[in-house]
Every structure is written in C-alpha cells, then in structure tokens.
Amino acid sequence: MELKVNGKNQSLDVPAHTPLLQALRESLQLTGTKYGCGEGACGACMVLVDGTPTPSCITPVSNVRNREVITIEGISVNGKLHAVQKAFLAEEALQCGYCTPGMIISAVALLNKNPEPTESQIKEAMQRNVCRCCVYPYIVKAIQTASKMK
Amino acid sequence: MKDQEPNDILYPEQYELYENGQSLIKPHTRRRFFTLLGGGVAAAFTFSDVLSREVLSSLDLQELREAEDSIAAWLHVHEDGKVTVYTGKVEVGQNIRTSLAQAVAEELECDVHSIEMIMGDTFLTPYDRGTFGSRTTPYMAPQLRKAAASLRVYFEQSAAKQWKTDVKNVKAQKGSILNTRSGRSVSYGRLSEGRKLLHPVNEEVSLKSASDWKVAGSSIPKINGEDFVTGRHIYTSDMTLPDMLHGKLLRPPAYGARLVNLDARRAEAMSGVQVHRIGDFVGVTAADISTAESALFALRAEWEFTQQPSRSEIFQHLKKHASVSGEEDASKKAAETMFQQSANKLEQSFEIHYIAHAPLEPRAALAQWDGDILNVWTGTQRPFGVQEELEREFNISKEKIRVRMPDTGSGYGGKHTGDAAIEAARLAKSAGKPVKLVWTREEEFTWAYFRPAGLIEVRSSTDTTGHLQSWEFHNYNSGGAGIRSMYRSKADHTRFHSSNSPLRQGSYRALATPANTFARESQINDHAILLKEDPLSFRLKNLEDPRLKHVLQVAADTFGWKSSKKENTGYGLACCFDKGGYMATCAEVQYNAENKEVKVIKLVGAFDCGTIVNPKHLESQIMGCMLQGLGFSLYEYIDFRDGKILNPSFSHYKIPRFQDMPDIKIVMVDRKDEPAAGAGETPITCVAPAIRNAIFDATKEKINRLPMLVKGL
C-alpha cells in the first residue's frame, strides 16, 4: 500500500481494510493520532486527507491511496509550531491533552478554509471533536487567537 | 506529620476501593520505600535511574533510618543544578505537574523550568494512596514545600559554613546562594554535588506566606504543554516495547453472564494468534490490533445468563435492597415530631441515574515480565493501589512490581483500579512477551465502574418566618459524600443507606456530593418558593458559614440575580461546601413553550478554595467542572436492560460538545489568608441544582431527576 503521510511517501504491508488510524499508529509509529471511540464520533483520531479533517478510525487505509495525509506530527514544520499549536498553548486550551491533536487538526482545517471564522462557525466546525475535560471555551478562544496570528 | 493525608475519609460510594479489599490502606510509608532493600543500598537501587551513585558516598545511615522524613524521598538537586521532584501523585490533566513544581520552585528559590517531576512510579516515588479526593493541593503541596524549604535552609547553612560567615548574611535566589556581603554566589548544583540528600525534612521549617509568593500563585503555563500540542507525549496507549503483542479480551455479553463453553479452534488456527484461557478469563494476543480483533471475533462462546435488574426498575430495586438503619434513632423521632409541628412542610424524592466517566483515553496497560520483575505502565489514579492489586493477583512481592503512570488521558475518579493492568499482565505472563491492552470505547462504557445511581428522599419544614425547622434526608445507594446539610435546622436526621447495585459502581468526580447537593439545593429552593421568598435571601438567612454566604453573594451579583428576566427565562442558584472549597452557581435557562425545550443560556460560578496556587489552571478546573456537570445535569445516563448496557458509545451516550456551551462566567475568590484547598471536584457540585431551579423558575415544573432533559426516563 503506497501512502503519502506528512509529505513522505510510505509503503505499508497491511490489508486494504486496515483502519488508517492503525496504519499510522502501528506501522508508522505516528502515535499523536489517538483512538477514542472507533466510530468517528469523538474526533481524537482526526487527520487531514487532502486538507479535509477525517476520522482515521473509520477510514480504511485503501481510501487514502494517492492522497495527502497530514497528522499532528506534520502540523509543525522543522520544529516550528503552527499558529494553532501556539494558540492552544497561549490559551491553555487543554487539560489532559488526549483530544488535543484531533482538536488541532480540525482547527487547522477550519482556518485553512475560513481564516476568520465567527464563534458560531468555530463551534459548528468543531462539533465532532470531544473534549471530555470540557475546556471548550478555551479552545474556541485559541482558534480565534490563531486566526489573528495568521 | 501534620499535613499527612487523613486515613479516615473514605466514603461508601468509593465502592471500587472496597471491592479490591483496599479500604483499609496501610498508613505506610516512605520508610518501606527506603528499607525494602536495606539501608543505603536501597537508595542506590531506587534512585539508580536518575541519580548518580556518588550520592551513596556520603550517606548518613543514622538519617537513613528515618528516611520517610528525608529530603531525598522528595527532592534531588543534580550537579548541573537540575532539580528532580518525586511524588506518588499523578497527572491526569488537573495540572498538578505544574502546580507542585511551582510549590517547590517557590520554597527552594529556583527556576520552575529547572524542575523535573517524577510522578507515580512505584520504584522511584514515595508511597501514595492515590490522586483523588482533592488532596494534592492541601497535603502533597505542603509536604513538597517543607522538603524544598528544608533543602534551601540546608544549602544556606552549607554556603555560610564554606564562607565562614553567619547564615543571615546569605540569601537563596535563582538556584544559588548569594553572599550578601561579598557578592559571591554558589549554585545549588555545586553545593549538592549529589550529596547530603538524606538530610531530614524539617517539619517546623518556616514556609513563605502566600502574600510573598512569586512563582506559586501565578499562572505558570502547563510545564510540558508543548508535548501535547505536537502529539509527542506518550500515553500508555501509545507505548511499545520490542516483541510487544496486542491483547483483546472476551467479555461477557451482559452483566451476570457466565461462560459455559468456548470453541477457540478458528482463532487458534490464525497465524500469529495465541488464545489465553485462565478460568473464565479469555484473551487473545497477536502482533497487531487487527489480527487480535479478528481472532477475538473468531471465538465461539456460549453464555449462561442470569436475571438482572433493568434501568426501568432501578429505583425500586435500590430502595427495596437498601440497608435500613437509624429508624429508631432519637434524631429520626425528633425530626419527625418537628416536621409534624411545622407550618410549612415539603416532601419530595430525587432520582439519580448511573453515568460513565468516559475519559477520552480508555483504560490501557502495557505489561512486561522481565525476569522476576513485573513492569507495568498504566493510566491509573492509584499506581500504588495497582501495585497491591498485582501483588495479590500474582502472589509476588510488591518490591518486584514496578507500576509507572505516564500523564494520562484523564480519569475524573474513574481510574482507581488496576483492571487493565491485571489483564495485560495475565496475557503477558501467558504469552511470554510484553502485551499492551487498550480497552475499546464499548468496554469502557460497559465494564468500567459507573457513578452510582441513587434515590434521595427529603422531608423538611420551615416555620412561618422562613427558618428551617426539621431536615430529614435519606440517600439510597448513591453515596454519603456531601450529605450533611450546611443549613441550620432544629432537628436533623441524615442517613446514607447502602444497597445492592446491579451495575459495577464507584467513585466519580466529587463522589456523591453533586447528587446530594442536587437534592438539598432543590429542596431549599422549593422551600423559598413555597414561602414566596427570594431563594438567595432564604439561603443567606439559613446559612451560617460566612465563606459560603460570600460566594453565594458574589455569584448572584456577577450574574445579576436581581435583574429583570427576559420572557420565558428562569433563574436558579445553588451552593455547596465540600473538600475545603466553597462553590456557588447561578443559571439562566430559556424555555420554549412550543416544543417544550429548555436551553441553558448562562452559567456563573463563584469559587473560594483559599489561596490560589495557579489562577489560570484553577479557572480551567472550575470551567471543566461546570461544563462537565452540564452533561449529567441534562442528558448523560447509562441505559441498561437485562444486564446489558444499551448505549455504550459516544453516538448513543450524549456528552457536552462545542454547541452545547452556554455563556459562562467564573469568579475566583482569592483568600490568601486561608490554606489552598483542592479544586478539581467541588466546582462540579452546583450546576445541576442551579439549572433545575432555573427550569422551575421558568416553567413551574420540578424536574427531580438527573439527567433532567431526557424524556421518558
């Protein structure tokens, strides 16, 4: 299976139906993408597929052949944090941090599409992502902060 | 030690601790930690991962004898000036890795970023009962503070001695001791050289008062925050070891189901698959998760079912099976007599459904048998408790069991047990290789313990001037925490009655305090309404504690309690004192008469937990509590029938999400004259009754049930 992940071509020896989440975590050791529910209902496993936030736990690896996959590890470039990552730190938009990679992926996708989203657009775009620690208001704030940084 | 954690504050609803036979926790001990391998060797062995062996050269064995009080148990300064702090408390997102580092930096006078926290490692850190009950800030922080201040004093004395000057001529600052006369300075690293670590902690050492804090009391950002926003942080579920296998377990299809027959031939025939059967415990291992899942799917199991109570009958069931006590008590008779004589009587009951913690990182463990040492990494709030569970399970001594706890994807009181650790260790032992086990979301929603369901019956009365007369309060099964009323009354009879829970149950953030507060604050509200009194004034009149009255007033003022309401809206409030913290919450709800829907518009919380250690992280805890509390107030509940959990997924168990967020305001009352209390629990307690009272205000409908907005429960 030929994949392009975080700009690198990868060749994986896994069955076509393997969830992308497992391929990333087990075959490529990209463990920043998390398992949360296995049904695409919590957002912990979000990755970008051709720029679209996609729950990797319900996406067979064969679906992303010849497509550009970006994981949380590919969001910062050469150790330089992305504006969204900086904003999450600045606004302390996390507690346990388990949802954070998926949150950042969804936020990056949103800002790429809509650089100045309103509060309600942010909430709508982020609705699939769960933060069980419930610091949602800080996450909204972080996305607004990142929007201004750009 | 004065600040030692009390041993006697376990509540009945901490079922998971009793279930594991650990209700009576040994008062022990850091002494064992040093003596387990005998004297200085113990220290060398124990610290070998992080400390240089030169430490040993200067060990004073006389001091070692009292090692439970030694600085070395808590702190070490390396030659390069880096500081290592050891604590058995663990990080689950409450940010104590940061707040405890602040406490040490403050007293030691060093840079907070020069500190590395070793947390929850049974080989390296002093024994700790667990990270629950809001005890880190009131008990662990003072302990580390004293150790750090003792070490600073020791450095001051050492430097003064070196310079042959009086100790009052030296001053600790920024990781060094400065000679204020000569201007010379010497770093802690130089002074320590890794020696003299076993100096005793001075219990009487003077600590800085909160008004002099520079590092503590400020909003230091999460110290390892960057690891989380980059995905670099390794949770238990992310770990791997060479040759590691993935495990999956065969779970019963329902509570009370028993395995009567297993055909594992198809699974065993799969390449790289092993099936492990130890009594009724059945698991599979394989080199990758997909294969393990396929093997699990290939098992053919036959089950025998037993009759189990269902959700629809849970409250009758709990009451029917409750232990009855106190019926003949004088307090019961007094409350009854007073009730009958009172002018205004009110009697109602409240139903509390089971809920799940649903931490986003499910239970996970990685187990490795290395010779006769069992290494386990697991996300738990009680690494030493897990060590004890493993000791009993495998009948090996604790000294051979190392449990480590990486910063974990939250717990909320749900990760007190070692289930995943035991399961992974069984599989690893049987497979002869390291095994990682990560529970699925369905397992997490089914086999982890729940917050108990409960029935609460309240009977109380007031006189014509609006003073409480009698107060009778019975809690069936949900728990005894926060059951005591803060309101003055002439006769009080309050009892918790244990019962027979059909589902596994245990601790949840703030234990039963949210349930008891829901019933109490609803009852108080309704008394005020019955008397046509303002619920705020009624409370202020019947309360005594000035700090509780203060947060009530602050919340009400911030909220605009007296402000005029928009059409179809209602206001509600509630307050609570628990675990050293004072909380008040006001809620505004909007009622849509057409579709009969209720929406929470605004929440205001005021919280006083004494001195504030880290304002931003405190606000974050209050925020998280209030919004998480929104879930069980409005829509979270576990549905079950005939022993089967019917909604074990995020698509069927609704939890708060972005679009559910009301407008929220938080006021933190900083009391620098009061000791800092924990803050991760108490702010969750008032959301439900505040909303319930606001719904009553808007609709005249009393919803005496949690969750409130699920129809047909």
Contacts between the chains, C-beta under 8 A, distances in Angstrom:
chain1	res1	chain2	res2	distance
A	14	B	290	7.8
A	15	B	290	7.1
A	18	B	290	5.6
A	19	B	290	7.8
A	22	B	288	7.2
A	22	B	289	5.6
A	22	B	290	6.2
A	25	B	238	7.5
A	26	B	288	5.7
A	26	B	289	6.7
A	29	B	240	7.5
A	30	B	231	7.8
A	31	B	231	7.3
A	31	B	234	6.8
A	31	B	238	3.7
A	32	B	230	7.1
A	32	B	231	2.0
A	32	B	232	7.0
A	33	B	231	7.2
A	34	B	235	7.7
A	34	B	237	7.5
A	34	B	360	7.5
A	34	B	361	7.2
A	34	B	409	7.6
A	35	B	237	6.7
A	35	B	362	7.6
A	35	B	438	6.7
A	36	B	360	5.3
A	36	B	361	7.8
A	36	B	441	6.9
A	36	B	650	7.8
A	37	B	441	4.4
A	37	B	649	6.6
A	37	B	650	4.8
A	38	B	440	6.3
A	38	B	441	5.8
A	38	B	442	8.0
A	39	B	441	7.5
A	39	B	649	5.9
A	39	B	650	6.9
A	39	B	651	5.9
A	41	B	649	6.9
A	41	B	650	4.0
A	41	B	651	4.7
A	42	B	360	6.7
A	42	B	441	7.9
A	42	B	650	5.2
A	44	B	360	5.9
A	71	B	231	7.2
A	72	B	230	6.8
A	72	B	231	3.6
A	73	B	230	7.3
A	73	B	231	5.6
A	75	B	230	7.7
A	76	B	230	5.8
A	81	B	226	7.4
A	81	B	229	7.1
A	81	B	230	7.3
A	85	B	226	8.0
A	85	B	229	4.3
A	85	B	230	6.7
A	88	B	229	4.9
A	89	B	221	6.5
A	89	B	222	7.8
A	89	B	225	5.0
A	89	B	226	6.6
A	89	B	229	5.9
A	92	B	221	6.3
A	92	B	222	6.5
A	92	B	225	7.6
A	92	B	616	5.5
A	92	B	617	7.3
A	92	B	620	6.1
A	94	B	93	7.6
A	94	B	222	7.3
A	94	B	225	7.3
A	94	B	228	5.7
A	94	B	229	7.4
A	95	B	93	3.4
A	95	B	94	6.9
A	95	B	95	6.9
A	95	B	410	7.0
A	95	B	620	6.3
A	95	B	624	6.0
A	96	B	92	5.8
A	96	B	93	2.9
A	96	B	359	7.7
A	96	B	360	7.2
A	96	B	361	7.2
A	96	B	407	7.6
A	96	B	408	6.8
A	96	B	409	5.0
A	96	B	410	3.9
A	97	B	93	6.8
A	97	B	225	8.0
A	97	B	227	7.9
A	97	B	228	3.3
A	97	B	229	7.8
A	97	B	233	6.2
A	97	B	407	7.5
A	97	B	409	7.4
A	98	B	235	6.7
A	98	B	359	7.8
A	98	B	360	4.4
A	98	B	361	4.6
A	98	B	409	3.2
A	98	B	410	6.6
A	99	B	360	5.4
A	100	B	228	5.0
A	100	B	229	5.8
A	100	B	231	7.9
A	101	B	229	8.0
A	101	B	231	4.4
A	104	B	229	6.4
A	122	B	658	7.5
A	123	B	658	4.1
A	123	B	659	5.0
A	123	B	661	7.2
A	124	B	658	7.8
A	124	B	659	6.9
A	126	B	658	4.7
A	127	B	657	5.7
A	127	B	658	5.3
A	127	B	659	5.4
A	129	B	657	7.9
A	129	B	658	7.5
A	130	B	360	6.5
A	130	B	650	6.7
A	130	B	655	6.4
A	130	B	657	6.4
A	131	B	360	7.7
A	132	B	358	5.9
A	132	B	359	6.1
A	132	B	360	4.7
A	132	B	410	6.0
A	132	B	412	7.7
A	132	B	628	7.3
A	132	B	655	6.7
A	133	B	93	5.3
A	133	B	410	5.8
A	133	B	624	4.8
A	133	B	628	7.4
A	134	B	623	7.0
A	134	B	624	4.7
A	134	B	626	8.0
A	134	B	627	3.7
A	134	B	628	4.6
A	134	B	630	7.8
A	134	B	656	5.8
A	135	B	620	5.9
A	135	B	623	6.0
A	135	B	624	5.7
A	135	B	627	7.9
A	136	B	627	6.4
A	136	B	656	7.5
A	136	B	657	7.6
A	136	B	658	5.4
A	136	B	661	5.1
A	137	B	623	6.4
A	137	B	627	7.9
A	137	B	661	6.4
A	137	B	664	6.3
A	138	B	620	7.0
A	138	B	623	7.3
A	139	B	658	7.7
A	140	B	658	7.2
A	140	B	661	7.9
